[in-house]
Structures are given as C-alpha cells and as structure tokens.
C-alpha cells in the first residue's frame, strides 16, 4: 500500500477556529487516504508559523524529507496555502517531489498529481505563475522606458543632472556637465581612470556627494552611465 504523509499548518489562533483547524486538516487528509487506498504514515504539524517561507518550518522540511525517500508516496495538505503562500516556494516543492517520484495532493484545490489530470492542472498553474512573472517584468521595463523618455529619474541621479522641484524630472547641472565634458576629453586623450581622478582632484572639482576626492571607480561608473 502506498504511503501518505500529511502536513498541517495554522499561523494564528483565529485560523484554528474558522474551519481550518489542525484537527479539521487531519480529518480531511485521513478521509482522502482511506478513499484512495493510501496508508496514513505520519502527520507533521507546524503550529503558529507563517506560510510565507518554507525554510523556517521544521515540520514541513521533515515531511518533505520523509515523502522524498519513500517510493511512490504522497504529501497531503488541506490547501496550497497551508503548504506555502509563495508561488515560487510551492513550485520548488513540486519540482522536488517530482524528481523524487512523489506526489502532491491539495484537497481544497482538488490538485492530485497521483492522476494524469491532476498533474496537468498543476503544470497549468505553474505556467500561469510564470506568465504572471513575465508580465510583471514586462510592465516594469515599459514603465522605466516611459520614465526615461520623459527625462524622469530612474534610481540614482546621474552625474551631470539634478532634480527639478517636482522631485521627479531631471534637469541639467551646468557645473557637473562641464566636469563630465572634461572627464570625456581626458579619457579621449588616453589618460587612465586614476589619472583622470587625480586631475579632477588637482582642479578642485567636487564629486556628486560634494567630496573633494575622486576615485577611479567613480570615474568608471560615470563614463559607463554616460555612454
């Protein structure tokens, strides 16, 4: 008979009283085992622990270790939120189980990778999660491009510019632009970064932070951003 390892979790006292108590989770998992012909091998419980991360829940790690070394076994949870509240963690756990030849059963979402249909549903969820991550990345890239096209600040204020009164729009800093012109000119003449820094120090030109001491690393960063 295949074995099932049950994992239960509650993070607050309130959760223990609103229908997802530890006893309720155990009972539903036990019913699944009986209905599907699995031996309930062991129950692991993390009580009063958030589900945001998997690495701070010792009983979850014990449950995963147990199911991954037991051939043909499954880990059973009341819902995916009991397993993890992080999509990334959930997918990492699923990948680990798949590599070990173990299954994941989530009763609330009716995800059951012991069946072909269950495996298909879970893979669809993984694809949707990846799609959402790519959309977020795409929206961020577009937003940054829009800000750049409008001359708005993106992170650190670049050398040669300052901020307008609105705290967003970049405006030219004449003194820094002149220093930037000099840096480029010295670079075109073949001076090393350290030599350029020494020349700026000699002329008393201050850095973005107001320091009178230039370093070659600062010169490199300025040239990289200005290119």
N, C-alpha and C positions, 0 to 999 in steps of 0.2 A: 504494500500500500504506500502511495506517495505521501510525503510529509508536508505539513503546512506549519509555518512559523508566523505567529500573529504579532503585529506591532500595534500598540495603542499609545495615544498621547493626548493629554489635556494641558493647556497652558495656564488656565485660571480656574478658580473655584466656581465662577459663573458657568463656565463651559460644562462643568461636572453636573450641573443641574438643568441644562437646557436641551437635553436629548442626546448628547454625545458623551455621556459619562463613560468612564473606563469600563464599568460593568456592561453598559449597552454595547460598547465596541466589541468587548469579548464575546458577548452573546451572539451578535450578528456574525462574527467571524466563525464561531463554533458551528452555527447553523449552516454556513456555507460549506465548511469542512464535511459535515455529515451528509449534506445533499450531494456533494460532488465526489465523495469517496476518498477524502484525504484524512490522514491521521493528524490530529492537532498535536504537534510535537512539543511546542513551548510557546509561552506568551511573554513578550517583552514589553515593558511599560516605562515610558518617560512621563513623569507627572510634574506639572508646574514648570515646563520648559517650552519656550517659544519654538515654532517650526521654521523660523527664518533661515536657520543654518542647520546642516546635517552633522557638522563636525563637533558640535557642543552637546550632542545627545548620545550618551554612552550606550543606552539600551538599543537604540537604532543601529549603532555600529555592531553590537553583539548579534542582533537579529540578522543583519546583512551577512556577517561572517558565517553564521550558522546555516543560512539558506544557500550560500555560495559554495559550501563544502559538502552539501547533501544533494546527491544526484537526483534530478527530477523533482525537486521540491519547489515550494512557492511561498512567497511572503504575502500575507493577507492584511490589508488595512481597511478601516471603515471608510476613509475617503483619502484622496490625494493630499488634501490639506493636513491630514494627520501625519502623512509621510513627510511632506515638505511644503512650505509656502513659496519656495523658489522654483521657478520653472527649470532653471539651469541645474539645480540640485536634483530635481525629480528625473530629468533626462540622464544625468550622470549615474544615478542609482539604477535606472532602467538599463543603461548600457552595461553596467557592471553585472547585473542579473543575467542579461542576455549572453554575455561572454562566459558566464559560469553555467549556462544551461538551466537557469532557474526562471521562475515565472513571477509575475506581479499581478495581484488581484486587488482591485479597489472597488468596494461594494457599492458606494454611493454613485459613482460614475459608471458602474457596470463595466469596468475595464477588467478584462480577464485574459491575460496573454497565454493561458493554457489552451486557448482555442485560436484558430486562424482568424476569426472575425475580431477577437479581442486584440490580437497583435496588429491587425490592420488599423483599428481605431487608435491605438496608442501611437503608431507611426504617423498617422494623420495629425494627431495632436502635436507631435514633435515637429512636423513640417510647418504647421501653423505657427508654432512658437518661433521657429527660425525665420519665417516670413515676417512676423511682427518685429523681431530684432532688426532685420534688414530694412524695414520701413522706417523704424526709429532712426537708424543710421542715415538713411537717405534724406529724411526730413531735417536732420541736424546739418548735413552737408549743404542742403539747399538754403537753409536759414543763414549759415555762415557766408555762403556765396552772395546772398542778398545783402547782408550787412556790409560785406566787402565792397560790393558795387555802389553802395550808398556812402562809402567812406566812413563807416562806423567802426568803433573799437571792437577788436577781436582779441580778447585776453589782454596781455601786457601791451602798454602803449609803446609803439615802435620809436626808436631813436629818430629824431628829426620832426616829431609831431607832438602835439599836446591835445588836451581835451577842450572842447567848447563848453560853454556854460551849461548845456543840457546834459553833460556828463557822458555823452554817447558819441557824438560826432568828432572826428579827428580834424585838427587844424594844424597848419604848418607852424613849426617853431623855427624862426629865422636863424637864431644863433646855432641851433643844432643842425639845421640844414647846411650851414656854412662849414661846420665841423665835419659833417658827413661828406661834403664835397672834397674837403681836404683829405679825409681818410681814403676815398676812392683814388684821388690823384696820387697819393703816396704809394698806394698799392699798385697802381699802373706803372709807377717808376721802378717797381721791383723790390720795394722795402718789405722786410719781413713783418709779421704781426707785432713782434716785440719791438721792432724799430719804430713802427707806427705809434705804438703806445708810448714809447719814450719821447717821440716828437710832440705828441699831444700834451704829455706831462710838462715838457720843456716850455711849451707855449701857454701853459696855464689854462687850458681848456678843460672844463669840468665834465664829468660823466652825467648820465641821466639822473642818477641819485644825488648829484651835487658833489661827488667826491673829486678830489684833485689828482687822484691816482688811477691811471688807466692800466688795464691788464690785457694781455694778448687775447685771452679768451673772450673778453668783451668785444674786442675788435672783430674777431671771427664771427660772433653772433650778429653783430650789426651788419657786416658785409653779406652774411647769409640771408638775412631778412630783406636787405635792400636789393638783392639780386633779382 
